[in-house]
Amino acid sequence: MPGFLPAEEGLALHRAAGTAAAAVPGAPLVEIGSWCGKSTVYLGAAAAEHRTVLFAVDHHRGSEEQQPGWDWHDPSLVDPVTGTLDTLPAFRRTIWSAGLEATVVAVVGDSATVASHWSTPCAFVFIDGGHGHDPAHADYEGWSRLVAPGGLLAVHDVFPDPADGGRPPYEVYLRALDDGFEEVAACGSLRVLRRVLSR
């Protein structure tokens, strides 16, 4: 299936989501940035195992680097009517094929807008939306506050060396550490941090 998540990072994501769901029973999991659903399957499986739900938040129009003229553009995902990227049909097929329609709830919209109206504490939040400065930091500002004490925050595409990738996810990771989250796991470019119980 289309996606940018290596299998070992997907399995690490699944483990982290399961750990968070066990630590904060009954609280939902949230994914910011679903693309065509590759990471959603790993997270949705963990949600199903722990009898909770995964809210997958994405506007499904693609990030800056996925637009025409950029390296990660996929013309097969362009809607012929609107002429814009639309990954929602591919996402829905992925979730259906994985048998996760009862567990994964697609939330189609801008992450910051959804976060501004969200009040439910989350066991797990995975930030993997837009990697530009403004969208990455807006995702962190909107959703990190919603991680329940003892819950986990995961950030994808964290590259300490600027030669390996963009800076905003790494900056978000550093902000989380400064805000009192504690790193508990790392796999490839995935970083997992826990909100300490005293916060």
Secondary structure, 3 states (H helix, E strand, C coil): CCCCCCHHHHHHHHHHHHHHHHHCCCCCEEEECCCCCHHHHHHHHHHHHCCCCEEEEECCCCCHHHCCCCCCCCHHHECCCCCCECCHHHHHHHHHHCCCCCCEEEEECCHHHHHHCCCCCEEEEEECCCCCHHHHHHHHHHHHHHEEEEEEEEECCCCCCCCCCCCHHHHHHHHHHHCCEEEEEEECCEEEEEECCCC
